[in-house]
Amino acid sequence: MFNYDERSWTAGVGVKADVSGIPLRVDYAIEPFGLFGNVHYISVGFAY
């Protein structure tokens, strides 16, 4: 792939819980990305 020289380490955390009987997942990660500074990743998932 291209532009991997901008990437470095990545750290993240995730939480999975039931909210009113609905499984909910929230994930967060941060990665230093050279020219762009720190890049933050957030994802939210649920099931029914």
N, C-alpha and C positions, 0 to 999 in steps of 0.2 A: 504494500500500500504506500501511498505518498504521504509526505508531511509528518512522518512519525518522529522526525528530529525535534518537533515542537513539544512532544509529549514527554512526560516524566512519570512519577509515581501516581497512584490513585488510592484514595482511602474512602471508605463508605460504611454506612450502617443501615440496617433495616429493622422494621418493627411489624409484627403480624398480630392482629387482635380481632376479636369478635365485637362488633358494635351493633347492638340491637339485633343480634342473631345473624348478622351479615359479616362474613370474613373480609377483613380489610387489611391491606398491606401498604406500607409507606417506606420508600427507600430514598436515601440521600447519599451522594458521593461528591467528592471534590478532587480536581486534578489541575495542577499547574500546567498551563498550555502556552508557554513562551510569550509570543507577541500579544496574545489575548488576555494574559494574566490568569487568574484562577477561574476555572470553569466549574459550575455547580450543576449537578444532575439531580433531579427530583422525579420520582415516579410514584403514582398512586394506583393501586389495583383493588378490585373487589370482585366477589363472586356472588351468584344468586342461585 
